[in-house]
Every structure is written in C-alpha cells, then in structure tokens.
Amino acid sequence: MTLSLQFFSLLLMVFSGILVGAIIEGTRFVTGSFPRRSYVYKYRIVLEIFVWIALGLCSFFVLFEVRDGVWRIYDPLAQIVGILLYDQLFQPVFRLIGRIFLRLIIQPIWWIICFIWLVVNKTFLLIWTLISFIFKPFHFLFQKTWHLALQKKPNIRYNRKYTKKMK
C-alpha cells in the first residue's frame, strides 16, 4: 500500500466524519421538528441508532472500496477528527446551506402543495354545495314521504260484526 493511498484514505475518513456530523445533526433537527405526539418524535432515539448503524456500514463500504476493507487504527480517529471539524468549522456553513435549501426549495414546494390542496378542497366543497342546493326541494319531499311511509297504518275494520279481533 502506497503512502499516497494511505493519505487519500485518511482524508476520505476525515471527510466521511464531516458528513457523519452533518447527517446526525440533520437527523436530530428533522426528528425534533415533528410534533411531540407523533411516532417519529417518540422513537427518535431508535431512528438515530439506525442512522448511526447505516453510517457505520457506509464508512466500512468506503474503506472496502478504497483499501479492500483493511481497517487501521487511524481510521476511526480520522472520523472523530472529521466530526470535531464539522462541529467547530463547518456547522455554521451547513446550517446556512440548510436554511437556504429550506427557504428556496422546500417551502415553495410546500406552498404549492398546500395551494393545490386548497383549490381541490374548495372545488369539492363548491360542487357539494351546488348539488345539495339543487336537491334540497327533493330532499324535503323525500323526507315527508318517507315519514308518511314509516307511520303506523291505522287498523280499520269496516264491519265489526264479521271481523275477528286481532290480539
């Protein structure tokens, strides 16, 4: 193994540590923004454990691609250095990029979805109002005839002498 390959893998591990820090902070931000009664908020620790496991597997995959899975003692130390670099240097930059992404990409898409939902909802409400307005007289007639149909019919005997009493 050449020295340049070891240096490249060291820089790759530092970079993967920076990405690990960004992904963990992003996961904590997203799960913390859910309402307190939601399942995502209740099980955020389990979700974070799964994210940590996935990140560990991804780090091993990077090592496997670069050095055929050979693990050296400086690899986790390089990742820890990357996480600390993220925390000290890159966190404000990533947060700024995240806010810009949220304002320029996510919020306009969310507003478009809310507007489409509002238009569809109001259209169905208008159609329902028109249909109920058109059928209101028929509903009144149906209600009155249904009421008459459900009334108990009187027991009329034309000739009491020849009819048997019903018990």
C-alpha positions as CSV (number, residue, x, y, z in Angstrom):
1,M,0.0,0.0,0.0
2,T,1.5,3.3,-1.1
3,L,1.8,6.3,1.1
4,S,-0.4,8.4,-1.2
5,L,-3.2,5.8,-0.9
6,Q,-3.0,5.9,2.9
7,F,-3.1,9.7,2.8
8,F,-6.1,9.6,0.5
9,S,-7.9,7.1,2.7
10,L,-7.1,9.3,5.7
11,L,-8.6,12.4,4.0
12,L,-11.6,10.3,2.9
13,M,-12.2,9.2,6.5
14,V,-11.9,12.8,7.7
15,F,-14.5,13.8,5.0
16,S,-16.7,10.9,6.0
17,G,-16.6,12.2,9.6
18,I,-17.6,15.6,8.4
19,L,-20.6,14.0,6.6
20,V,-21.4,11.9,9.6
21,G,-21.6,15.0,11.8
22,A,-23.9,16.8,9.2
23,I,-26.2,13.8,8.8
24,I,-26.5,13.2,12.5
25,E,-27.3,16.9,13.1
26,G,-29.8,16.9,10.2
27,T,-31.5,13.8,11.7
28,R,-31.8,15.4,15.1
29,F,-33.2,18.6,13.5
30,V,-35.7,16.7,11.4
31,T,-36.9,14.4,14.2
32,G,-37.0,17.3,16.7
33,S,-39.2,19.3,14.4
34,F,-42.1,16.8,14.5
35,P,-44.9,17.3,17.0
36,R,-44.4,15.7,20.4
37,R,-47.2,13.2,20.0
38,S,-46.0,11.8,16.6
39,Y,-44.3,8.4,16.3
40,V,-41.2,10.0,14.8
41,Y,-40.7,12.2,17.8
42,K,-41.4,9.4,20.3
43,Y,-39.0,6.9,18.6
44,R,-36.3,9.4,17.5
45,I,-33.6,7.6,19.6
46,V,-34.3,4.4,17.7
47,L,-34.2,6.2,14.4
48,E,-30.9,7.8,15.4
49,I,-29.5,4.4,16.3
50,F,-30.5,3.1,12.8
51,V,-28.9,6.1,11.2
52,W,-25.7,5.5,13.2
53,I,-25.7,1.9,12.1
54,A,-26.2,2.9,8.4
55,L,-23.4,5.5,8.7
56,G,-21.1,2.8,10.1
57,L,-21.9,0.5,7.2
58,C,-21.3,3.3,4.7
59,S,-18.0,4.1,6.3
60,F,-17.0,0.4,6.1
61,F,-18.1,0.4,2.5
62,V,-15.8,3.4,1.8
63,L,-13.0,1.5,3.4
64,F,-13.8,-1.6,1.4
65,E,-13.7,0.3,-1.9
66,V,-10.5,2.2,-1.1
67,R,-8.4,-0.4,0.7
68,D,-10.4,-3.7,0.3
69,G,-11.7,-3.4,3.9
70,V,-8.4,-3.2,5.6
71,W,-9.0,-1.3,8.9
72,R,-6.3,0.7,10.5
73,I,-6.3,2.4,13.9
74,Y,-6.2,5.9,12.5
75,D,-9.5,5.4,10.5
76,P,-11.9,5.9,13.5
77,L,-9.6,8.6,14.8
78,A,-9.8,10.3,11.4
79,Q,-13.6,10.1,11.6
80,I,-13.6,11.5,15.1
81,V,-11.4,14.4,13.8
82,G,-13.9,14.9,11.0
83,I,-16.8,15.0,13.4
84,L,-14.9,17.6,15.5
85,L,-14.0,19.6,12.4
86,Y,-17.7,19.6,11.5
87,D,-18.7,20.8,14.9
88,Q,-16.1,23.6,15.1
89,L,-15.7,24.8,11.5
90,F,-18.4,23.5,9.1
91,Q,-21.5,23.6,11.3
92,P,-22.4,27.2,10.6
93,V,-21.8,26.7,6.9
94,F,-24.0,23.6,6.8
95,R,-26.7,25.3,8.8
96,L,-26.7,28.3,6.4
97,I,-26.9,25.9,3.4
98,G,-29.7,24.1,5.1
99,R,-31.7,27.3,5.8
100,I,-31.2,28.4,2.2
101,F,-32.3,25.0,0.9
102,L,-35.3,25.1,3.2
103,R,-36.3,28.6,2.1
104,L,-35.7,28.2,-1.6
105,I,-36.6,24.6,-2.3
106,I,-38.7,23.1,0.4
107,Q,-41.0,25.9,1.4
108,P,-42.1,26.8,-2.2
109,I,-42.9,23.2,-2.9
110,W,-44.9,23.0,0.4
111,W,-46.8,26.2,-0.5
112,I,-47.6,24.8,-4.0
113,I,-48.9,21.5,-2.4
114,C,-51.0,23.5,0.1
115,F,-52.4,25.7,-2.7
116,I,-53.3,22.7,-4.8
117,W,-54.9,21.0,-1.8
118,L,-56.9,24.2,-1.0
119,V,-58.1,24.5,-4.6
120,V,-59.2,20.9,-4.8
121,N,-60.8,21.1,-1.4
122,K,-62.7,24.3,-2.3
123,T,-63.7,22.8,-5.6
124,F,-65.3,19.8,-4.0
125,L,-67.0,22.0,-1.4
126,L,-68.5,24.1,-4.2
127,I,-69.7,21.1,-6.1
128,W,-71.2,19.6,-2.9
129,T,-72.9,22.9,-2.1
130,L,-74.4,23.1,-5.7
131,I,-75.6,19.5,-5.6
132,S,-77.2,20.0,-2.1
133,F,-78.8,23.2,-3.3
134,I,-80.3,21.5,-6.4
135,F,-81.6,18.5,-4.4
136,K,-82.9,20.4,-1.4
137,P,-86.5,20.5,-2.6
138,F,-86.4,16.8,-3.5
139,H,-84.9,16.0,-0.1
140,F,-87.7,17.8,1.6
141,L,-90.3,15.8,-0.4
142,F,-88.4,12.5,0.1
143,Q,-88.3,13.2,3.9
144,K,-92.0,13.9,4.1
145,T,-93.0,10.8,2.0
146,W,-90.5,8.6,4.0
147,H,-92.1,9.9,7.2
148,L,-95.5,9.0,5.9
149,A,-94.3,5.6,4.8
150,L,-92.9,4.8,8.2
151,Q,-96.0,5.8,10.1
152,K,-98.1,3.1,11.6
153,K,-101.1,2.4,9.5
154,P,-104.4,2.5,11.3
155,N,-106.3,-0.7,11.8
156,I,-109.6,0.0,10.0
157,R,-112.5,-2.5,10.4
158,Y,-115.4,-1.9,8.2
159,N,-117.7,-4.3,9.8
160,R,-117.0,-5.2,13.4
161,K,-119.5,-7.9,13.4
162,Y,-117.8,-10.1,10.9
163,T,-114.2,-9.4,11.6
164,K,-112.2,-11.2,14.1
165,K,-110.4,-9.3,16.8
166,M,-106.6,-9.3,16.5
167,K,-104.7,-10.0,19.6
